[in-house]
Amino acid sequence: MAISMKNSFKISLFVMLSMLAFMFGKANEGQELFSKMCAPCHSIGKGKLLGPDLKDITEKRAQDWLIPYIQSSQTLIKNGDPDAIASYKEFNNLVMPDQPLDDRQVKAILKYIDETGAGSTGVDDQEPVVDYLANATKEHVADGRLLFTGNKRLVNDGASCISCHHVKDDLAFSHGTLAKELTETYGLMGGAGMSAILQNPPFPTMSETYSKNSLTEEEVFAITAYLKSVNDQRANQNPTDFGYIFTLFGIIVFLLILVAIASLFFRRKKKSVNYEILSRQSSITN
């Protein structure tokens, strides 16, 4: 009987701990999702970053509107939703990436925003925002250029930025064309927004690329400093478009190859190897 009661106590304790763990996990789900999906572009009560401050967002917008907007803002924009279009234009037509979240997960995020916002006293009571690049130097900019262009390997072996992006910089020889041109990105996002994107990419392709090869804090700082320099110096840059040069060079090489082939073609042996022998034998026979 004692053994049975002991086992019963263990089972009850296990069930209670499991329920607590489940409830704690649910409580933290909104925070985890917000940190991963939203924090790179939004704050709660600390002012605008790349996107709007989300404090009191559930009082400004109905939940039935927020859920589909968070899941796919572009769908609402394409369908002509006036509020979605207005928000899109307000933030320089920057695309908010679609989020792979179901309704329950979005509600968890909104609940976390409400709870966190309730403890925030507002932007006016926040400490002054410190310039992220206040201590940046020319060495940081130079290091950022090396990291961006791939001339310096990233610590965690991630892909260099120039694999997909390009900037207006005379010292950047080549560039990628698979993703957005970044010359004026810093001007739109600022240091906080730019560094947030690099630290925790919200865009699906970028997020997948760096999921196991994240940038270090030093790399984020250097690349952000470089992109600020690119933005500030863009009017003085006149990078050469090597595409035309390579195209012209390719055409010239192609023509030279054609000339070489034509020269060899006219010098080719036009008759069979034994033609002369056969001709002599035929003349003797005749």
PyMOL commands that set and color helices and strands:
alter all, ss='L'
color gray80, all
select helices_A, chain A and resi 2-38+57-60+63-71+73-78+82-90+103-118+123-125+138-149+161-163+185-199+204-209+217-232+234-236+242-266+275-285
alter helices_A, ss='H'
color red, helices_A
deselect
rebuild
show_as cartoon
